[in-house]
Amino acid sequence: MPVSYETSSCLNISHSMKTECSVIKEDFLSQDGTIHRELNKFWDNETLGIRDDECDESKVYADQIKFNGTRYEASLPFKQDHPVIPDNYKIAQGRLCSLLRRLRSEPQVLHQYDNVIKEQLATGVVELANVDDEKIVEPGNIHYLPHREVLKQDRSTTKLRVVYDASPKQKDQISLNDCLLPGQPITLLNFNILLRFRVNKIALVSDLEKAFLNAEINPNQRELLRFLWVHDADSPNLQVQTLRFNRLVFGLVSSPFILNAAIRDHLSKHENNDPQFVDDVLNSFYVDDYASGKKTQFQTVLNNTKN
């Protein structure tokens, strides 16, 4: 008996709007042009990408990210002559108490939260800080990162993430992020990546699993990435532990730059062997997300992958 197949087509129409800001009156500007620069930065961030700005310091810093034989290792890129970084233990302590009060009303979420940190401790992402050495650490070299949960119940894999905050500060003080260079934007505009992605017949998408946590931080700077948690989340008596990150934390203003610099350095080692592959990856990655595709049939893509 003959079988008939119905075919259908779908047409997607995309519109884009580009906006620019300009200063009409000179008195609208401050003497150093700060307002103008901030408005430009605002509109750039509101679009689908970031405009490239020159940053000599970050260019030099990118060359300092090296592979140590196991992982890429980076130092935090600090601004020149930045103020002394405050020891914000009280802020972290207060945020921890508020967090525990909230999570104890949802025991399931509390256990997920505790399991995330225990897993990071077991895998070496974080470690116990040696608080006995605090007396010999110079002022400005100890800092604490408050943290909180982000729940996404629609995810099929990771439903809870622990996010860290490097921006809190007390009145008349600075934060850790205030002292760090954001680095030069070395990712391509998201808008350009999406345009190239949409012209392909076959979609290829992926992301780097726990990408930030795969890069190590200079051991001399890990005391700046301390955070507080409890030894037993179920115990009514809080036994606070001080831990610190060995790896790159998503929450630092410089983290995306460090990750992308490491990815580019790694890919550069394969330019001679497969320049087409390197070019495709560089033009399809936005931070840790890959969006590309092929115009050929899927079987051809599979064959090329096997080869």
C-alpha positions as MATLAB code, in Angstrom:
seq = 'MPVSYETSSCLNISHSMKTECSVIKEDFLSQDGTIHRELNKFWDNETLGIRDDECDESKVYADQIKFNGTRYEASLPFKQDHPVIPDNYKIAQGRLCSLLRRLRSEPQVLHQYDNVIKEQLATGVVELANVDDEKIVEPGNIHYLPHREVLKQDRSTTKLRVVYDASPKQKDQISLNDCLLPGQPITLLNFNILLRFRVNKIALVSDLEKAFLNAEINPNQRELLRFLWVHDADSPNLQVQTLRFNRLVFGLVSSPFILNAAIRDHLSKHENNDPQFVDDVLNSFYVDDYASGKKTQFQTVLNNTKN';
ca = [
       0.000    0.000    0.000;
       1.596    3.293   -0.996;
       2.484    5.675    1.781;
       2.185    9.411    1.320;
       4.161   11.968    3.254;
       3.126   15.491    3.950;
       5.734   18.190    3.889;
       5.604   21.572    5.484;
       7.829   24.584    5.516;
       8.319   27.321    8.032;
       9.551   30.819    7.322;
      11.137   32.771   10.137;
      11.535   36.508    9.752;
      13.955   38.373   11.982;
      14.150   42.082   12.500;
      17.011   43.987   14.047;
      17.180   47.589   15.131;
      20.396   49.449   15.754;
      20.307   52.496   17.962;
      22.937   55.098   18.602;
      23.192   57.858   21.141;
      24.640   61.265   20.467;
      25.151   64.321   22.617;
      23.317   67.408   21.420;
      24.368   69.988   23.966;
      27.929   70.376   25.099;
      26.839   71.299   28.609;
      25.299   67.838   28.897;
      28.816   66.471   29.117;
      30.980   66.548   32.148;
      34.442   67.975   31.542;
      36.062   64.585   31.020;
      33.254   63.192   28.852;
      32.175   60.629   31.455;
      28.441   60.848   30.745;
      28.971   60.380   27.038;
      31.117   57.300   27.569;
      28.666   55.803   30.048;
      25.733   56.283   27.679;
      27.659   54.650   24.850;
      28.525   51.764   27.132;
      24.878   51.430   28.181;
      23.608   51.190   24.608;
      26.351   48.736   23.671;
      25.375   46.463   26.548;
      21.678   46.718   25.653;
      22.341   45.388   22.125;
      23.279   41.802   21.294;
      26.990   42.284   21.840;
      29.760   44.353   23.286;
      31.736   46.890   21.307;
      35.461   46.252   21.159;
      37.513   48.747   23.157;
      41.252   48.960   23.303;
      42.731   47.915   26.611;
      46.509   47.651   26.636;
      46.590   46.250   30.158;
      44.259   43.375   29.297;
      46.208   42.573   26.114;
      49.364   42.167   28.144;
      47.499   40.160   30.746;
      46.130   37.694   28.154;
      49.699   36.636   27.385;
      50.201   35.669   31.030;
      47.557   32.909   31.026;
      49.532   29.694   30.774;
      48.915   25.949   30.713;
      50.542   24.406   33.814;
      50.491   20.833   32.530;
      47.034   20.025   33.872;
      44.919   23.163   33.511;
      45.157   26.731   32.367;
      46.243   28.952   35.239;
      45.525   32.649   35.527;
      46.169   35.505   37.899;
      43.440   37.993   38.675;
      43.996   41.160   36.593;
      44.032   44.047   39.057;
      43.852   47.710   38.181;
      47.003   49.658   38.789;
      47.123   51.523   42.111;
      43.785   50.140   43.277;
      42.821   50.750   46.933;
      43.395   48.114   49.586;
      40.771   45.383   49.300;
      38.776   45.244   52.566;
      38.287   42.124   54.647;
      34.499   41.822   54.320;
      34.019   38.896   56.701;
      31.043   40.550   58.421;
      29.209   40.997   55.128;
      29.774   37.355   54.196;
      28.749   36.206   57.673;
      25.517   38.217   57.588;
      24.624   36.962   54.117;
      25.305   33.368   55.201;
      22.926   33.660   58.160;
      20.195   35.104   55.927;
      20.765   32.377   53.362;
      20.492   29.570   55.921;
      17.308   31.006   57.417;
      15.728   31.080   53.994;
      16.933   27.647   52.860;
      15.887   25.898   56.068;
      12.286   26.552   55.090;
      13.027   24.440   51.986;
      15.048   21.424   53.205;
      15.276   19.881   49.739;
      16.881   23.006   48.312;
      19.229   23.238   51.320;
      20.444   19.676   50.713;
      21.021   20.413   47.015;
      22.974   23.508   47.970;
      25.069   21.595   50.485;
      25.729   18.810   47.968;
      27.030   21.283   45.380;
      29.634   22.641   47.796;
      30.552   19.170   49.062;
      31.080   18.004   45.488;
      33.312   21.002   44.778;
      35.285   20.236   47.917;
      35.697   16.588   46.947;
      36.841   17.413   43.393;
      39.330   20.114   44.405;
      37.396   23.051   43.006;
      37.426   24.509   46.529;
      39.406   23.662   49.627;
      39.442   24.496   53.323;
      41.281   27.734   53.979;
      44.041   27.730   56.570;
      42.711   30.358   58.952;
      45.757   29.888   61.212;
      47.828   31.738   58.605;
      45.669   34.867   58.654;
      48.017   36.714   61.008;
      50.859   36.529   58.488;
      48.747   37.515   55.459;
      49.153   41.176   54.543;
      46.065   43.435   54.657;
      44.227   43.498   51.352;
      44.934   39.855   50.531;
      41.910   38.286   52.266;
      38.401   38.685   50.918;
      35.119   36.776   51.185;
      32.520   36.081   48.518;
      28.875   36.008   49.633;
      26.758   33.509   47.718;
      23.173   32.523   47.048;
      21.129   29.995   45.090;
      19.657   30.277   41.620;
      16.904   27.750   40.907;
      15.815   26.756   37.407;
      13.248   23.995   37.717;
      12.808   23.747   33.948;
      16.364   22.440   33.529;
      16.740   18.710   32.930;
      20.257   18.650   34.423;
      21.448   21.302   36.872;
      18.413   22.783   38.607;
      20.329   24.631   41.322;
      23.438   26.740   40.970;
      25.435   28.467   43.660;
      26.397   31.935   42.463;
      29.047   34.092   44.099;
      29.029   37.849   44.484;
      32.250   39.845   44.219;
      30.500   43.222   44.240;
      29.155   43.749   47.787;
      30.720   46.532   49.811;
      30.129   48.554   52.907;
      29.628   52.290   52.839;
      32.718   54.238   51.726;
      34.522   51.011   50.827;
      35.242   49.183   47.588;
      34.429   45.705   46.351;
      36.699   43.095   44.811;
      35.155   43.728   41.404;
      35.950   47.433   41.748;
      39.640   46.510   41.812;
      39.625   44.093   38.865;
      40.014   44.821   35.173;
      37.091   43.518   33.115;
      39.522   42.841   30.297;
      39.196   43.554   26.625;
      36.024   42.088   25.025;
      37.550   39.355   22.860;
      34.338   37.475   22.073;
      32.524   38.258   18.850;
      29.240   40.111   18.799;
      26.420   37.752   19.735;
      24.360   39.205   16.903;
      26.947   38.126   14.311;
      27.147   34.609   15.769;
      23.366   34.235   15.627;
      23.221   35.447   12.015;
      25.794   32.878   10.913;
      24.015   30.207   12.941;
      20.670   30.793   11.213;
      21.955   30.369    7.641;
      22.965   26.748    8.261;
      20.742   23.801    7.373;
      22.039   21.672   10.247;
      22.342   23.212   13.719;
      25.256   22.357   15.991;
      25.053   23.697   19.536;
      26.963   22.836   22.685;
      28.533   24.369   25.766;
      31.617   23.772   27.861;
      30.648   21.933   31.038;
      31.552   24.001   34.101;
      33.860   26.029   31.891;
      34.925   28.616   34.462;
      35.706   25.977   37.080;
      38.164   24.302   34.706;
      40.638   27.206   34.932;
      42.897   27.492   37.988;
      43.705   30.643   39.910;
      47.220   31.617   40.947;
      47.733   30.027   44.418;
      48.979   33.376   45.777;
      45.568   34.952   45.115;
      43.213   32.270   46.371;
      42.756   33.913   49.786;
      40.823   36.617   47.929;
      38.287   33.990   46.895;
      37.225   32.777   50.318;
      33.638   32.027   51.246;
      31.731   30.749   54.272;
      29.660   27.603   54.608;
      28.704   25.227   57.431;
      30.149   21.847   58.352;
      26.712   20.253   58.802;
      23.757   21.918   57.101;
      21.259   19.876   59.172;
      22.738   20.728   62.563;
      20.995   23.469   64.595;
      24.418   24.500   65.913;
      26.185   26.351   63.143;
      29.799   25.326   62.709;
      31.015   27.797   60.110;
      33.791   26.706   57.776;
      36.050   28.962   55.736;
      36.686   27.671   52.241;
      38.454   29.161   49.257;
      38.339   28.670   45.516;
      41.191   27.057   43.622;
      39.417   27.665   40.332;
      37.977   30.602   38.441;
      34.694   31.891   39.892;
      31.819   33.053   37.741;
      30.923   36.319   39.456;
      34.244   38.099   39.058;
      34.073   40.907   36.519;
      37.184   39.520   34.812;
      36.054   35.873   34.620;
      34.624   35.943   31.058;
      37.796   37.581   29.770;
      40.038   35.016   31.484;
      37.994   32.107   30.126;
      38.000   33.408   26.567;
      41.710   34.185   26.680;
      42.376   30.591   27.787;
      40.146   29.182   25.022;
      41.890   31.280   22.383;
      45.312   30.289   23.648;
      44.353   26.619   23.525;
      42.918   26.848   20.006;
      45.951   28.756   18.729;
      48.051   25.640   19.301;
      46.032   23.829   16.618;
      45.969   26.520   13.939;
      48.594   24.789   11.802;
      46.907   21.361   12.019;
      43.320   22.410   11.305;
      42.926   26.144   10.618;
      39.362   25.752    9.325;
      38.214   24.116   12.555;
      39.927   26.763   14.692;
      38.367   29.557   12.649;
      34.898   28.004   12.946;
      35.150   27.625   16.712;
      36.463   31.147   17.245;
      33.624   32.561   15.153;
      30.964   30.474   16.909;
      31.809   30.729   20.609;
      30.182   33.237   22.929;
      31.805   32.827   26.366;
      31.203   29.074   26.927;
      28.387   28.517   24.395;
      28.962   27.202   20.872;
      26.430   27.879   18.109;
      27.307   26.818   14.586;
      26.080   24.459   11.897;
      26.579   22.899    8.492;
      24.887   23.318    5.153;
      25.403   19.656    4.218;
      23.205   16.693    5.089;
      23.459   15.327    8.605;
      25.031   12.041    7.481;
      27.870   13.966    5.870;
      28.419   15.824    9.117;
      28.601   12.511   10.980;
      31.111   11.114    8.518;
      33.284   14.192    8.820;
      33.133   13.934   12.623;
      34.253   10.291   12.532;
      37.162   11.141   10.245;
];
